[in-house]
Amino acid sequence: MSRVSIVRGGDIRARTEEAIRRVGGIGSVVKRGDKVFVKPNLVDGAPFITGEVTQLETIEVLIKESFDAGASEVI
């Protein structure tokens, strides 16, 4: 079953970090030596505020957390 976390308000980086923590941390899915592919949601012309496009700060947190968990490569 998929795990979902919703964190509202505040800084997007802090919210992303908290959401990851609430579902068990990135280390629950990323292991040392893993290659990780981050697939952002990119909808042509849609602004970030609509939620249709992944915010850059979210991608940055996912990349950092993946490397911190031991990923060898993040694409």
C-alpha positions as CSV (number, residue, x, y, z in Angstrom):
1,M,0.0,0.0,0.0
2,S,1.3,3.5,-0.8
3,R,2.0,5.9,2.0
4,V,1.0,9.5,1.7
5,S,1.9,12.6,3.8
6,I,0.3,16.0,3.5
7,V,2.1,18.9,5.2
8,R,0.6,22.4,4.9
9,G,2.0,25.9,5.3
10,G,5.5,27.2,5.7
11,D,8.6,26.8,3.6
12,I,8.4,24.3,0.8
13,R,11.8,22.8,1.6
14,A,10.8,22.3,5.3
15,R,7.4,20.9,4.2
16,T,9.0,18.4,1.8
17,E,11.5,17.3,4.4
18,E,8.7,16.8,6.9
19,A,6.5,14.9,4.4
20,I,9.5,12.5,3.7
21,R,10.1,12.0,7.4
22,R,6.4,11.2,8.1
23,V,6.4,8.3,5.6
24,G,9.6,6.7,7.0
25,G,12.4,8.9,5.6
26,I,14.1,8.6,2.3
27,G,16.2,5.8,3.7
28,S,13.2,3.6,3.7
29,V,13.3,3.4,-0.1
30,V,16.8,4.6,-1.1
31,K,19.8,2.4,-0.1
32,R,23.5,2.9,-0.3
33,G,24.7,2.5,-3.9
34,D,21.2,2.9,-5.4
35,K,20.7,4.9,-8.6
36,V,17.7,7.2,-8.2
37,F,15.5,8.7,-10.9
38,V,13.5,11.8,-9.8
39,K,10.6,12.3,-12.2
40,P,9.2,15.8,-11.7
41,N,5.7,16.6,-12.9
42,L,6.2,19.1,-15.8
43,V,3.1,20.4,-17.5
44,D,3.7,22.8,-20.3
45,G,2.9,26.3,-19.3
46,A,1.3,25.5,-15.9
47,P,2.5,27.7,-13.0
48,F,4.0,26.1,-9.9
49,I,1.2,27.4,-7.7
50,T,-1.4,25.1,-9.4
51,G,0.3,22.0,-8.1
52,E,0.5,20.6,-11.7
53,V,4.2,21.3,-11.8
54,T,6.7,20.0,-9.2
55,Q,8.4,22.9,-7.4
56,L,12.1,23.2,-7.9
57,E,12.7,23.2,-4.1
58,T,11.0,19.9,-3.9
59,I,13.3,18.4,-6.5
60,E,16.3,19.8,-4.7
61,V,15.3,18.3,-1.4
62,L,14.7,14.9,-3.1
63,I,18.1,15.0,-4.7
64,K,19.9,16.0,-1.5
65,E,18.0,13.4,0.6
66,S,18.8,10.7,-1.9
67,F,22.5,11.4,-1.8
68,D,22.4,11.7,2.0
69,A,20.8,8.2,2.1
70,G,23.8,6.9,0.0
71,A,22.5,7.0,-3.5
72,S,25.4,6.7,-6.0
73,E,23.6,8.6,-8.7
74,V,20.5,10.8,-9.0
75,I,19.1,11.5,-12.4
